[in-house]
């Protein structure tokens, strides 16, 4: 956004906008970050980085627009930038440690909300969560944004910076991949094709 189109915020307006528009989405931001990174610390860092950038560039936020979508776009861009840097480094995620933590009694669910625990606890088991997590990040992201976070196609296109047609085709392909990975599990649960 050019400087002449930027909104001017006083310090108090920045704080008010931050508290009212951005902070209510912190749990959704953490869930999205965790689903992208599979690491609690990386997810927290990504959310913190997102909120720092949001505050720093608050003049770029148009009042009355979808703050959640704006934050998701910042988070997604930060993830991609971090992913590019880290892709040259060896992986450091200990999945067993993350799973052990989330299954322990020490988890403060009010602070570290996990989609698997909070949102879909009664609907899906670990098999479904594992199948979702096994998808390529592009496919996992569209399912998270659409089916778990409830974004519309046009909002997803803005967040992901891709055309709506690509959102639709990616979502269709992601759902088919997920369906294929869950076929055996569904048969075990008594569902027929």
N, C-alpha and C positions, 0 to 999 in steps of 0.2 A: 504494500500500500504506500502510495507516495505521501510525503510529509504534509502536503496541503490537504489530504483527505483524512489524515489521522485525527482522532478525537483527542481533545485535551482533557486530561484527568487531573484533579487535585489529588494530593496524597490521601485524603479521606475518601474520595470517590474511588481511587484504586483499591483501597482496603475494603470498602463496601462492596464493590463489584467482585473482588476476589472472594470474599466471604459468602456473598449471596449467590453468585453465578457459578463459581468454580469449586469451592469446597464441598458442596453437596454431592459431587460426583466422585469423590476420592475412593470410595469402595469399588465402584465400577472401573475406575482407572487401575486400581491395584489388581482386580480380577483379570482385566485385559492384559496388563503387564505380566502377570504370573503365567497366564496361558501362552504368552509369547516366549517367555524366557525359561520357564520351568524351574526357576530359582527364586526363592523368597528374597534374598538380599538384592539380586539383580532387579527384581520387580520393584522393590522399595526404592532403589536408586533411580530406576526409570521414572517412577511416579514423582519422586522428589525433583528430578531434572525437568520433568514436564511442568510441574507447578512453578519452578523457578523461571523457566522460559515464559510461561503464561504471565507471570507477574511482570517480568522484565519487558515483555512486548504487549502489555495490556492495552496500549493505545491502538494496537492493530485489531483488537476485538471490537466488533460492532455490537453495540447495545441492542438487545432485542432479537439477536440471532441465537442459534443453538450453541450454547456454551459447551455442552457435553461433546458435540461433534467437533468443535474447535479444539478441545483438549485431546480428544482421541487422535486427531490428526497430528498434533504436536508429539504425542506419545509414539505414534506409529513412525513418524519421521526420525525421532530420537532412537527408537529401536533399530531401524534400518541402518542408521549411521553407526550405532554401537555394534550391530551385527557385522557390518563390513570390517570394522576394526578387529573384532574378536575372531572373525572367521580365519584369520591368519594365525591365531593362537590355538593351542590344544584345548579341548573341551574340559570344563572343570565341574560340571553338574554331577552331584551324587544323588541320583534319583531315590535310592533307598533311604538316604538321610531326610530328604524332603517328605517322602511318604511316611516315614516314622514320625517326623515332627507333626504332620497334619493329623495323624491317627492317635497322637498322644493326648493326655489330659491337660498338657501345658498350654495348648492353643487357646488364646483369648479370641474367641470368634467375633467379638464385637469390634476388635481392632483389625485382625487379619482375616477378613472374609474370603472364603474360597468358594468359587462357583460350585465345585463338586459337593461341598458340604452344605452350603447355604441354599443355593438356588434349586438344585436338582437332586437333593438327597433322596427323596422318596420316589423319584422317577427313573433314575439310572444308576447303574452300578459301576464298579471299577472298569469293567470291560468296555463300557461305552466311553468313559472318560479316557481310558488308554487308547481307544481307537481314535478319538478326536485328537488327542495329543500326538498320535503317530502321523497325522496328516502333515504335509508340507505347510510351512508357515503361511503361504498365500491362501491356501484352502482353509486352514484352521482359522485364520483371521476373518474371512467372510462369514463363516458359520458363527463365530463368536459375536461378531457385530450384528448379524441379522437375527439369528435364532436365540441367542442368549441375551444380547443387549437391546434388541428391538429397533435397530436403526432401519430406516427406509432406504431403498436403493439409491436415491439421489444423495442422501446423507453419506452413505457408504462410499459412493463415487468421489465425493469431496474429501472424505477422510483418507481414502486410499490413493487419491489423485489418479483415478483411472475412469474411463468412460462407463456409463451405466450398463451398456451392452456387455462389457467385460465383467462387471459385477455380477450380472445375471448368469453369464456362462460359467464364471468361476464358482458361483454358489451352486449351480446345477451340478457341475463336475464334482465339487467337494461333497455334496450330499450323496451322489452316486458312489464315490469312493468310501464314504463312511458306511453307507448301506452295504457295500460289498464286504467291508471289514467286519461288519456285525452280523453277516448272514449266518454263520455257524452258531454264534451266540443266540441269535433269535430262534434257530431251530432247536437248540438245547432248552430254551425257555418255552417251547411248545408252539411257536408261531410258524405258520406255513407260508410259502411264497405266494 
